[in-house]
Amino acid sequence: MSGSTFELEVPQSLIDRARGGEVAAFEQIYRRFERPVFNLAQRMLGDAEAAREILQDSMLKVFQRIDQYRNDAPFWAWLRQIATNEALMRLRRDKHIDDRAEVPDVADEAAPPWVRADSAALERALAGLSALTRSVLWLYHVEGYAHHEIAEQLGKTVSFSKSQVARGTARLRELLEPSPQTSYSRDSMSCPIELNQTALAN
């Protein structure tokens, strides 16, 4: 896995200046994380306008709470958690997080369905998932959250997180796998995100 796009180095001096109330320092932090926060929110919510609102709300909270950052984790991880929480609160508000029945874990040793998908096809397929399932897939495969971390944030069980990954993977396979009449050249395809295939066995 290539890692989250949030994984950006932030000089301690810049953080200290922002803590001291320097607007220019905070603006630099905002510009560094504007795109990662927006992309995360858009993936989870599937709505560009809502993602812009999450961006603004998240960065406002970063500004308000920067004194609470204790340097016990990378600054980017602390900021990402604020953005994730904001997006999850929006999902709850819009009732996208519900008590859907869990599905059993499925042992699937076939190649992940997104491996040979082109960018446009993957975009369409992801849009076809529910907000909850898409969010869990994104947090797990792209942001690198473990199942127990996702479960805790959702107020669900580890099995629920695993079931959403299984559900989303199965649905993506349906949407992405070519029909028997169609063949594709692997060399001509590229995937815009690199997913956490190793963790599928966990």
GIGIRA-V385271 format. One record per residue. N is the residue number from 1. RES is the residue in one small letter. OMEGA is omega in whole degrees, -180 to 180 (NA if undefined). Layout:
N|RES|OMEGA / N|RES|OMEGA
This chain:
1|m|-175 / 2|s|179 / 3|g|-179 / 4|s|175 / 5|t|176 / 6|f|-171 / 7|e|-179 / 8|l|178 / 9|e|177 / 10|v|-180 / 11|p|179 / 12|q|179 / 13|s|179 / 14|l|178 / 15|i|-179 / 16|d|179 / 17|r|178 / 18|a|176 / 19|r|180 / 20|g|176 / 21|g|-180 / 22|e|-176 / 23|v|-179 / 24|a|179 / 25|a|179 / 26|f|178 / 27|e|177 / 28|q|178 / 29|i|179 / 30|y|-177 / 31|r|179 / 32|r|-171 / 33|f|-179 / 34|e|-177 / 35|r|178 / 36|p|-180 / 37|v|180 / 38|f|-179 / 39|n|178 / 40|l|-178 / 41|a|-180 / 42|q|178 / 43|r|-177 / 44|m|-174 / 45|l|-179 / 46|g|-176 / 47|d|-176 / 48|a|-180 / 49|e|177 / 50|a|179 / 51|a|178 / 52|r|177 / 53|e|178 / 54|i|177 / 55|l|-178 / 56|q|-180 / 57|d|-179 / 58|s|-177 / 59|m|174 / 60|l|179 / 61|k|175 / 62|v|180 / 63|f|-177 / 64|q|-172 / 65|r|-174 / 66|i|176 / 67|d|-180 / 68|q|178 / 69|y|-171 / 70|r|179 / 71|n|178 / 72|d|176 / 73|a|178 / 74|p|-180 / 75|f|-179 / 76|w|-180 / 77|a|177 / 78|w|180 / 79|l|180 / 80|r|-180 / 81|q|177 / 82|i|180 / 83|a|179 / 84|t|179 / 85|n|179 / 86|e|180 / 87|a|179 / 88|l|177 / 89|m|178 / 90|r|178 / 91|l|178 / 92|r|-180 / 93|r|-180 / 94|d|175 / 95|k|174 / 96|h|176 / 97|i|-176 / 98|d|-178 / 99|d|179 / 100|r|-180 / 101|a|178 / 102|e|176 / 103|v|-178 / 104|p|175 / 105|d|-179 / 106|v|176 / 107|a|-176 / 108|d|-178 / 109|e|177 / 110|a|178 / 111|a|179 / 112|p|-173 / 113|p|-177 / 114|w|-174 / 115|v|-176 / 116|r|-178 / 117|a|173 / 118|d|-173 / 119|s|-177 / 120|a|180 / 121|a|180 / 122|l|177 / 123|e|-179 / 124|r|-179 / 125|a|179 / 126|l|179 / 127|a|-180 / 128|g|178 / 129|l|174 / 130|s|-180 / 131|a|-179 / 132|l|-179 / 133|t|178 / 134|r|-180 / 135|s|-180 / 136|v|178 / 137|l|-177 / 138|w|180 / 139|l|-176 / 140|y|-172 / 141|h|-174 / 142|v|-179 / 143|e|173 / 144|g|176 / 145|y|175 / 146|a|-178 / 147|h|-178 / 148|h|177 / 149|e|178 / 150|i|-179 / 151|a|-180 / 152|e|-179 / 153|q|180 / 154|l|-174 / 155|g|-178 / 156|k|179 / 157|t|175 / 158|v|179 / 159|s|178 / 160|f|178 / 161|s|180 / 162|k|-178 / 163|s|178 / 164|q|176 / 165|v|179 / 166|a|180 / 167|r|-178 / 168|g|179 / 169|t|180 / 170|a|-180 / 171|r|177 / 172|l|178 / 173|r|179 / 174|e|-175 / 175|l|-172 / 176|l|-175 / 177|e|-178 / 178|p|176 / 179|s|-179 / 180|p|-177 / 181|q|-173 / 182|t|176 / 183|s|-179 / 184|y|175 / 185|s|-180 / 186|r|-176 / 187|d|-176 / 188|s|-175 / 189|m|173 / 190|s|-180 / 191|c|-176 / 192|p|177 / 193|i|179 / 194|e|-170 / 195|l|-173 / 196|n|-176 / 197|q|-178 / 198|t|-176 / 199|a|179 / 200|l|-178 / 201|a|-176 / 202|n|NA
